[in-house]
């Protein structure tokens, strides 16, 4: 099961609205269940370096079906996933990537957000994911 373009655009719109509400600029990427980019938004004046990070956050969340912040906790020295960020062509293991589920609870993709403090990245990503039904 894959996220549709319409669902991805809904996620982008909700994430963008949240970013505006908390007064930040973001790059927002949505991937399907196979980690292929489906939709992307670069808010005016958002950091250029965060374009790649947002896409990697989305892919990382989908690769492991969990928020990137959780992967980060497990990838600390001594953790069960230590050094995992060096796999899969480079992962991002700090908050801002979450899976997207459909109404039946099936994972259909993921959203990755980058452009501010990781706590805000996560809030914006979560808003995008929760908008998809």
Secondary structure, DSSP 8 states (H G I E B T S, - for coil): ----HHHHHHHHHHHHHHHHHTT---EEEEEETT--EEEEEE-TT--TTHHHHHHHHHHHHHHHTS-HHHHHHHTSTTSTTTTGGGSTT----SSSEEEEE-TTS-EEEEEEEESS-HHHHHHHHHHHHHT--
